[in-house]
Amino acid sequence: HGMDRFDARKQIVADFEELGLLEKIEPHKLMVPRGDRSHSVVEPYLTDQWYVKVETMAKRALDAVKDGEIQFVPENWDKTYYQWMENIEDWCISRQLWWGHRVPAWYDDEGNIYVAEDEQAVREKYNLSDDLQLKQDEDVFDTWFSSNLWPFSTLGWPEQTDRLKEFYPTQVLVTGFDIIFFWVAR
């Protein structure tokens, strides 16, 4: 923070040169991505993210299809589903957006992470005093993660309503093939 990235690169080269650590500078061609509107250079920026380990869930979901507990109609989607689920990677559920369902994690000044449904629950769960300053994670959940909340938010959860008992879990899910892996399988 504080120095422009292009100026920082020049300064790093100058520092390496001054310390005798610079072997050579060589020009090379590089495809540099640019923003559609601003045409500014877009560069990767590493940040901490939240992931869900999905291997165990994927195995259970695969078994449910193999055992006939869950069926795809038409059946030709089984093969694609197996391919996706047998090669699944952990799911990054955090996004750096200004809208969405906030990740329910809080940090103290020392970087300790506390997870619970709200700040009061964090304080109770971890026995933290009201004097300890906590800041909620600014990330929000991935849209597909949030979409899984739909049946709960429409059927009266957290109360065990008659509608929730009747319609969840569902017996039939009508959906497009394009979201089988991004939402349905998860």
Phi and psi restraints in degrees (value plus and minus 20) as a CYANA .aco file:
   2 GLY   PHI      90.1   130.1
   2 GLY   PSI     -51.5   -11.5
   3 MET   PHI    -136.6   -96.6
   3 MET   PSI     115.8   155.8
   4 ASP   PHI     -77.9   -37.9
   4 ASP   PSI     120.8   160.8
   5 ARG   PHI     -81.4   -41.4
   5 ARG   PSI     -55.5   -15.5
   6 PHE   PHI     -90.4   -50.4
   6 PHE   PSI     -60.2   -20.2
   7 ASP   PHI     -85.5   -45.5
   7 ASP   PSI     -58.8   -18.8
   8 ALA   PHI     -82.1   -42.1
   8 ALA   PSI     -60.2   -20.2
   9 ARG   PHI     -83.0   -43.0
   9 ARG   PSI     -64.3   -24.3
  10 LYS   PHI     -81.7   -41.7
  10 LYS   PSI     -60.9   -20.9
  11 GLN   PHI     -85.8   -45.8
  11 GLN   PSI     -59.2   -19.2
  12 ILE   PHI     -82.5   -42.5
  12 ILE   PSI     -64.6   -24.6
  13 VAL   PHI     -81.1   -41.1
  13 VAL   PSI     -65.3   -25.3
  14 ALA   PHI     -81.6   -41.6
  14 ALA   PSI     -62.5   -22.5
  15 ASP   PHI     -84.3   -44.3
  15 ASP   PSI     -63.7   -23.7
  16 PHE   PHI     -81.1   -41.1
  16 PHE   PSI     -63.0   -23.0
  17 GLU   PHI     -82.3   -42.3
  17 GLU   PSI     -65.4   -25.4
  18 GLU   PHI     -82.5   -42.5
  18 GLU   PSI     -55.2   -15.2
  19 LEU   PHI    -105.1   -65.1
  19 LEU   PSI     -22.2    17.8
  20 GLY   PHI      54.2    94.2
  20 GLY   PSI       3.7    43.7
  21 LEU   PHI    -120.5   -80.5
  21 LEU   PSI     -23.8    16.2
  22 LEU   PHI    -112.6   -72.6
  22 LEU   PSI      98.2   138.2
  23 GLU   PHI    -102.0   -62.0
  23 GLU   PSI     -69.8   -29.8
  24 LYS   PHI    -185.9  -145.9
  24 LYS   PSI     141.4   181.4
  25 ILE   PHI    -138.3   -98.3
  25 ILE   PSI     106.9   146.9
  26 GLU   PHI    -149.0  -109.0
  26 GLU   PSI     108.9   148.9
  27 PRO   PHI     -92.7   -52.7
  27 PRO   PSI     126.5   166.5
  28 HIS   PHI    -170.3  -130.3
  28 HIS   PSI     134.2   174.2
  29 LYS   PHI    -102.1   -62.1
  29 LYS   PSI     122.2   162.2
  30 LEU   PHI    -168.7  -128.7
  30 LEU   PSI     112.8   152.8
  31 MET   PHI    -101.5   -61.5
  31 MET   PSI      99.3   139.3
  32 VAL   PHI    -129.3   -89.3
  32 VAL   PSI      99.3   139.3
  33 PRO   PHI     -89.5   -49.5
  33 PRO   PSI     124.3   164.3
  34 ARG   PHI    -149.8  -109.8
  34 ARG   PSI     130.1   170.1
  35 GLY   PHI     -85.8   -45.8
  35 GLY   PSI     123.3   163.3
  36 ASP   PHI     -80.3   -40.3
  36 ASP   PSI     -60.7   -20.7
  37 ARG   PHI    -113.0   -73.0
  37 ARG   PSI     -68.7   -28.7
  38 SER   PHI    -106.6   -66.6
  38 SER   PSI     -40.4    -0.4
  39 HIS   PHI      42.6    82.6
  39 HIS   PSI      -5.0    35.0
  40 SER   PHI     -93.5   -53.5
  40 SER   PSI     131.7   171.7
  41 VAL   PHI     -84.9   -44.9
  41 VAL   PSI     111.6   151.6
  42 VAL   PHI    -123.4   -83.4
  42 VAL   PSI     103.8   143.8
  43 GLU   PHI    -144.1  -104.1
  43 GLU   PSI     126.9   166.9
  44 PRO   PHI     -81.3   -41.3
  44 PRO   PSI     123.8   163.8
  45 TYR   PHI    -154.7  -114.7
  45 TYR   PSI      89.6   129.6
  46 LEU   PHI     -94.4   -54.4
  46 LEU   PSI     110.4   150.4
  47 THR   PHI    -158.3  -118.3
  47 THR   PSI     140.3   180.3
  48 ASP   PHI     -91.9   -51.9
  48 ASP   PSI     122.1   162.1
  49 GLN   PHI    -153.1  -113.1
  49 GLN   PSI     143.0   183.0
  50 TRP   PHI    -122.9   -82.9
  50 TRP   PSI     112.6   152.6
  51 TYR   PHI    -144.9  -104.9
  51 TYR   PSI     131.9   171.9
  52 VAL   PHI    -130.2   -90.2
  52 VAL   PSI     107.1   147.1
  53 LYS   PHI     -95.4   -55.4
  53 LYS   PSI      97.1   137.1
  54 VAL   PHI    -128.7   -88.7
  54 VAL   PSI     -24.0    16.0
  55 GLU   PHI     -76.1   -36.1
  55 GLU   PSI     -67.1   -27.1
  56 THR   PHI     -85.5   -45.5
  56 THR   PSI     -63.1   -23.1
  57 MET   PHI     -84.5   -44.5
  57 MET   PSI     -59.2   -19.2
  58 ALA   PHI     -83.7   -43.7
  58 ALA   PSI     -60.6   -20.6
  59 LYS   PHI     -82.3   -42.3
  59 LYS   PSI     -64.2   -24.2
  60 ARG   PHI     -82.7   -42.7
  60 ARG   PSI     -60.4   -20.4
  61 ALA   PHI     -87.5   -47.5
  61 ALA   PSI     -60.0   -20.0
  62 LEU   PHI     -82.5   -42.5
  62 LEU   PSI     -66.0   -26.0
  63 ASP   PHI     -80.6   -40.6
  63 ASP   PSI     -58.0   -18.0
  64 ALA   PHI     -82.5   -42.5
  64 ALA   PSI     -56.7   -16.7
  65 VAL   PHI     -96.0   -56.0
  65 VAL   PSI     -64.7   -24.7
  66 LYS   PHI     -81.2   -41.2
  66 LYS   PSI     -56.7   -16.7
  67 ASP   PHI    -103.4   -63.4
  67 ASP   PSI     -22.1    17.9
  68 GLY   PHI      62.5   102.5
  68 GLY   PSI     -15.9    24.1
  69 GLU   PHI     -86.7   -46.7
  69 GLU   PSI     -54.3   -14.3
  70 ILE   PHI    -141.2  -101.2
  70 ILE   PSI     116.1   156.1
  71 GLN   PHI    -146.4  -106.4
  71 GLN   PSI     119.6   159.6
  72 PHE   PHI    -115.7   -75.7
  72 PHE   PSI     116.7   156.7
  73 VAL   PHI    -147.2  -107.2
  73 VAL   PSI      96.1   136.1
  74 PRO   PHI     -95.5   -55.5
  74 PRO   PSI     138.0   178.0
  75 GLU   PHI     -84.4   -44.4
  75 GLU   PSI     -40.2    -0.2
  76 ASN   PHI     -82.9   -42.9
  76 ASN   PSI     -32.0     8.0
  77 TRP   PHI    -100.5   -60.5
  77 TRP   PSI     -32.5     7.5
  78 ASP   PHI     -76.1   -36.1
  78 ASP   PSI     -68.7   -28.7
  79 LYS   PHI     -80.9   -40.9
  79 LYS   PSI     -64.0   -24.0
  80 THR   PHI     -84.7   -44.7
  80 THR   PSI     -61.3   -21.3
  81 TYR   PHI     -80.8   -40.8
  81 TYR   PSI     -66.8   -26.8
  82 TYR   PHI     -79.7   -39.7
  82 TYR   PSI     -65.1   -25.1
  83 GLN   PHI     -77.5   -37.5
  83 GLN   PSI     -66.4   -26.4
  84 TRP   PHI     -84.8   -44.8
  84 TRP   PSI     -69.9   -29.9
  85 MET   PHI     -92.5   -52.5
  85 MET   PSI     -50.4   -10.4
  86 GLU   PHI     -95.6   -55.6
  86 GLU   PSI     -35.5     4.5
  87 ASN   PHI    -140.4  -100.4
  87 ASN   PSI       4.4    44.4
  88 ILE   PHI     -90.6   -50.6
  88 ILE   PSI     127.1   167.1
  89 GLU   PHI    -135.3   -95.3
  89 GLU   PSI     141.8   181.8
  90 ASP   PHI     -75.0   -35.0
  90 ASP   PSI     127.7   167.7
  91 TRP   PHI    -119.4   -79.4
  91 TRP   PSI      97.6   137.6
  92 CYS   PHI     -96.9   -56.9
  92 CYS   PSI      92.1   132.1
  93 ILE   PHI    -121.6   -81.6
  93 ILE   PSI     -17.8    22.2
  94 SER   PHI    -125.9   -85.9
  94 SER   PSI     126.9   166.9
  95 ARG   PHI    -156.2  -116.2
  95 ARG   PSI     130.5   170.5
  96 GLN   PHI    -122.5   -82.5
  96 GLN   PSI      56.1    96.1
  97 LEU   PHI    -144.5  -104.5
  97 LEU   PSI     144.3   184.3
  98 TRP   PHI    -111.1   -71.1
  98 TRP   PSI     -23.7    16.3
  99 TRP   PHI    -154.3  -114.3
  99 TRP   PSI     133.3   173.3
 100 GLY   PHI     111.9   151.9
 100 GLY   PSI    -196.5  -156.5
 101 HIS   PHI     -99.8   -59.8
 101 HIS   PSI      98.8   138.8
 102 ARG   PHI     -87.2   -47.2
 102 ARG   PSI     123.3   163.3
 103 VAL   PHI     -86.3   -46.3
 103 VAL   PSI     106.9   146.9
 104 PRO   PHI    -102.1   -62.1
 104 PRO   PSI      42.5    82.5
 105 ALA   PHI    -150.8  -110.8
 105 ALA   PSI     123.2   163.2
 106 TRP   PHI    -147.4  -107.4
 106 TRP   PSI     130.3   170.3
 107 TYR   PHI    -141.6  -101.6
 107 TYR   PSI     125.7   165.7
 108 ASP   PHI    -118.4   -78.4
 108 ASP   PSI     159.7   199.7
 109 ASP   PHI     -86.0   -46.0
 109 ASP   PSI     -37.4     2.6
 110 GLU   PHI    -113.0   -73.0
 110 GLU   PSI     -18.7    21.3
 111 GLY   PHI      68.1   108.1
 111 GLY   PSI     -14.5    25.5
 112 ASN   PHI     -87.8   -47.8
 112 ASN   PSI     123.5   163.5
 113 ILE   PHI    -129.6   -89.6
 113 ILE   PSI     113.6   153.6
 114 TYR   PHI    -146.6  -106.6
 114 TYR   PSI     110.0   150.0
 115 VAL   PHI    -141.2  -101.2
 115 VAL   PSI     106.9   146.9
 116 ALA   PHI    -188.9  -148.9
 116 ALA   PSI     154.4   194.4
 117 GLU   PHI     -85.9   -45.9
 117 GLU   PSI     -48.6    -8.6
 118 ASP   PHI    -176.3  -136.3
 118 ASP   PSI     155.2   195.2
 119 GLU   PHI     -82.3   -42.3
 119 GLU   PSI     -60.6   -20.6
 120 GLN   PHI     -82.0   -42.0
 120 GLN   PSI     -61.4   -21.4
 121 ALA   PHI     -84.9   -44.9
 121 ALA   PSI     -55.6   -15.6
 122 VAL   PHI     -80.9   -40.9
 122 VAL   PSI     -68.3   -28.3
 123 ARG   PHI     -81.8   -41.8
 123 ARG   PSI     -59.8   -19.8
 124 GLU   PHI     -91.2   -51.2
 124 GLU   PSI     -65.9   -25.9
 125 LYS   PHI     -82.4   -42.4
 125 LYS   PSI     -60.7   -20.7
 126 TYR   PHI    -123.0   -83.0
 126 TYR   PSI     -13.4    26.6
 127 ASN   PHI      34.8    74.8
 127 ASN   PSI      32.7    72.7
 128 LEU   PHI    -120.2   -80.2
 128 LEU   PSI     121.1   161.1
 129 SER   PHI     -95.2   -55.2
 129 SER   PSI     139.3   179.3
 130 ASP   PHI     -88.1   -48.1
 130 ASP   PSI     -37.8     2.2
 131 ASP   PHI     -95.1   -55.1
 131 ASP   PSI     -44.1    -4.1
 132 LEU   PHI     -91.6   -51.6
 132 LEU   PSI     101.6   141.6
 133 GLN   PHI     -92.1   -52.1
 133 GLN   PSI     108.6   148.6
 134 LEU   PHI    -144.3  -104.3
 134 LEU   PSI     124.8   164.8
 135 LYS   PHI    -147.5  -107.5
 135 LYS   PSI     109.8   149.8
 136 GLN   PHI     -94.7   -54.7
 136 GLN   PSI     123.7   163.7
 137 ASP   PHI     -75.4   -35.4
 137 ASP   PSI     118.5   158.5
 138 GLU   PHI    -105.3   -65.3
 138 GLU   PSI     -30.6     9.4
 139 ASP   PHI     -90.5   -50.5
 139 ASP   PSI     137.3   177.3
 140 VAL   PHI    -138.5   -98.5
 140 VAL   PSI     144.2   184.2
 141 PHE   PHI     -94.5   -54.5
 141 PHE   PSI     129.2   169.2
 142 ASP   PHI     -74.1   -34.1
 142 ASP   PSI     122.9   162.9
 143 THR   PHI     -74.4   -34.4
 143 THR   PSI     -61.0   -21.0
 144 TRP   PHI     -88.3   -48.3
 144 TRP   PSI     -53.2   -13.2
 145 PHE   PHI     -85.7   -45.7
 145 PHE   PSI     -66.8   -26.8
 146 SER   PHI     -83.6   -43.6
 146 SER   PSI     -54.0   -14.0
 147 SER   PHI     -81.3   -41.3
 147 SER   PSI     -47.2    -7.2
 148 ASN   PHI     -86.5   -46.5
 148 ASN   PSI     -34.6     5.4
 149 LEU   PHI    -100.7   -60.7
 149 LEU   PSI     -33.0     7.0
 150 TRP   PHI     -71.4   -31.4
 150 TRP   PSI     -72.3   -32.3
 151 PRO   PHI     -82.6   -42.6
 151 PRO   PSI     -53.8   -13.8
 152 PHE   PHI     -89.2   -49.2
 152 PHE   PSI     -64.1   -24.1
 153 SER   PHI     -91.1   -51.1
 153 SER   PSI     -44.9    -4.9
 154 THR   PHI    -114.9   -74.9
 154 THR   PSI     -34.2     5.8
 155 LEU   PHI    -132.4   -92.4
 155 LEU   PSI      -6.9    33.1
 156 GLY   PHI      74.1   114.1
 156 GLY   PSI     -16.0    24.0
 157 TRP   PHI     -78.2   -38.2
 157 TRP   PSI     123.8   163.8
 158 PRO   PHI    -107.8   -67.8
 158 PRO   PSI     -26.3    13.7
 159 GLU   PHI     -88.1   -48.1
 159 GLU   PSI     129.1   169.1
 160 GLN   PHI    -107.5   -67.5
 160 GLN   PSI      53.1    93.1
 161 THR   PHI     -91.7   -51.7
 161 THR   PSI     142.2   182.2
 162 ASP   PHI     -81.0   -41.0
 162 ASP   PSI     -59.5   -19.5
 163 ARG   PHI     -84.8   -44.8
 163 ARG   PSI     -60.6   -20.6
 164 LEU   PHI     -83.3   -43.3
 164 LEU   PSI     -65.4   -25.4
 165 LYS   PHI     -83.4   -43.4
 165 LYS   PSI     -55.9   -15.9
 166 GLU   PHI     -96.3   -56.3
 166 GLU   PSI     -60.7   -20.7
 167 PHE   PHI    -126.6   -86.6
 167 PHE   PSI     -22.9    17.1
 168 TYR   PHI    -154.2  -114.2
 168 TYR   PSI     107.8   147.8
 169 PRO   PHI     -92.0   -52.0
 169 PRO   PSI     136.1   176.1
 170 THR   PHI    -100.3   -60.3
 170 THR   PSI     139.5   179.5
 171 GLN   PHI    -117.3   -77.3
 171 GLN   PSI     -46.2    -6.2
 172 VAL   PHI    -156.2  -116.2
 172 VAL   PSI     115.0   155.0
 173 LEU   PHI    -148.5  -108.5
 173 LEU   PSI      92.8   132.8
 174 VAL   PHI    -115.1   -75.1
 174 VAL   PSI     102.6   142.6
 175 THR   PHI    -173.5  -133.5
 175 THR   PSI     147.4   187.4
 176 GLY   PHI    -101.9   -61.9
 176 GLY   PSI     130.6   170.6
 177 PHE   PHI     -84.0   -44.0
 177 PHE   PSI     -45.1    -5.1
 178 ASP   PHI     -90.3   -50.3
 178 ASP   PSI     -34.5     5.5
 179 ILE   PHI    -137.0   -97.0
 179 ILE   PSI      -6.9    33.1
 180 ILE   PHI     -76.1   -36.1
 180 ILE   PSI     -62.0   -22.0
 181 PHE   PHI    -110.9   -70.9
 181 PHE   PSI     -48.5    -8.5
 182 PHE   PHI    -105.1   -65.1
 182 PHE   PSI     -40.8    -0.8
 183 TRP   PHI    -152.9  -112.9
 183 TRP   PSI     -76.4   -36.4
 184 VAL   PHI     -81.1   -41.1
 184 VAL   PSI     -68.4   -28.4
 185 ALA   PHI     -87.8   -47.8
 185 ALA   PSI     -46.2    -6.2
